[in-house]
């Protein structure tokens, strides 16, 4: 009980006021204290107490008419393909122009541009042949797998191995 007799709210308030007046950083400390308290409460606040965001309103935009005929669809596809080919041609022209500019720059700086181009062409040809060989190898493996599946499907007398598989 003697502990509670020594506590005096008036002296505690007087001590706080004296320290508050003597501290030159009191407003900064107060601002940081408030910010930290707010941050701790926001972290500890359960998610169920937070208001969930509104679901977004979805607006569907159709760029095509609803009742398009097959002829209109084919015409649209052909037109898109034509635009794509024109765009690719322009890109190829730009790439060739860029190569010409780099060739000119290389010759101006004393580089052997022709040998560099030959090396690049050889590298590209080697890469192309290796890709082609890989494709051929994959095609052979695919044919072997198909043949193995077909061989497993049909028995020695030409009938199917299982009643569920289709006959030829």
N, C-alpha and C positions, 0 to 999 in steps of 0.2 A: 504494500500500500504506500510505502514511502516514495516509490517511484512516481506515482501519479501526483503526489504533493509537490514535487519539484518541477512539474511541467506547468508553465504559465503562458497562455496564448499572447498576452500583451508583451511580454519580454521577447517572445519569438518574433512577433511583428516588428518590434523596435530593432532587434538584431538584423532582420531582413532589410529594413529601411536604411539602416546605417551602411550595410554592405552594398546595397543598391546605389546609394548616393556616391560612395567612394569608388565604384567600378567604372572606368572610362569606356569599357566595352559592353556595357549593360544592354544596349539596344541590339547589338549584333548577337549577343548571347541569347537574348529573348527570341529573336527571329529564328535562330538556328534551333532553339528548343522547340518552338512551335512547329517548325517544319519537320523535325525528327519525330515529334509526337504524332503529327498528321500521317507521316509515312508509315510509322509502326501500326497505327490503327488501320490504315488502308491495306497493309499486308495481312494483318490478323483478321480483318473483316471477312466473314465467310462469303463464298461466292453466291450462296443462295440469297443473301441480303442485297446483292447488287441487281440492278435492273438489267434484264437481258436486252441486247440490241434488237431493234425491229428487223424482221426478215426483209431482205431486199425485194423490191418490186421488179419483177422480171417483165421486160417488154420484148416481145418477139418481133423481129423485123424480117419480112419476107421480101426478097429481091426479085422473086419470080412470080408471075401471074399464076393463080390457082389452076385455071383450066387450060394449061398449055398443051398443044397437040404434040405428037411425036415429031412432026416435021419442024415445028418451032424449036423443040429441044435439040434436034440434030443441027439445025441452022445455028443455034446459039453455041453449041459445042464446036462446030467448024470455025465460027468467028473467033472464039476464044483461042483455038489452036493456031489460027492465023496470027492473032496478036502475039501469042507466045513465041512463034517462030520469028516474027519481026523483031521482038525484044531480044531474043537470043542472037539474031544477026547483028543488031546494034551493039550488043555486048562483045561479040567476037570482033567487030570492027574496032571498037575501043581498045580491046586487048591487043590487037595487032598494032594500032597506033602507039600504044604504050610501049610495046616491044621495040618499035622503030625508034622511039625517043630514047630508050635505054641503049639500043645499039649505037645511036649517034653519040650519046654521052660516053659510052664505053670506048668508042673509037677516038673521041676527043681526048680521053684521059690516057690513051695508049694501051688499052686492053685488047687482047686478041679475041674479038667477039665471035668470029667465025668458028674457031676451035671450041669455044664455050658452047655455041649452039649445037655443034656436032656432038659434043659430050652429052648435052641435054637430050638430044634426039635419040642417042644410043641408050641412055638411061630409060627414056620413055618407052622405046621399043622393047627393051628387056623387061620392063614392068608389064607391058601389054602382053608379051609372050608368056610370062609367068602367070598372069591372070587367065589367059586363054588355056594354058595347061591345067590350071586349077579347075577351071570350068569343065574341061574335058574329063578330068579325073572324077569330079563330082557327078557328071552325067553318067559315066561308066558305073560308078557305085550305085547310082539311082537305078540304072537298068538292071544291075545284078540283084538289088533288093527287090525290085518288081518281079524279076524272074523267080527269085526264091519264094516270094509270097504266092505267086501263081503256081509254082511247083508244090507248095504246101497245101494249096487249095484243092488241086486235082490229084486223085489217086492214080495208081498204075493202070487201071482200066479205063481211065478217062472220066470217071464219075467224080463228083465233088466229095471232099472228105467229110464235110458236115452238112446236115440238111438245111442249115440257115444260110449258107453261102450260095450265091446265085450260080446257076449253071451257064455254060457257054453255048 
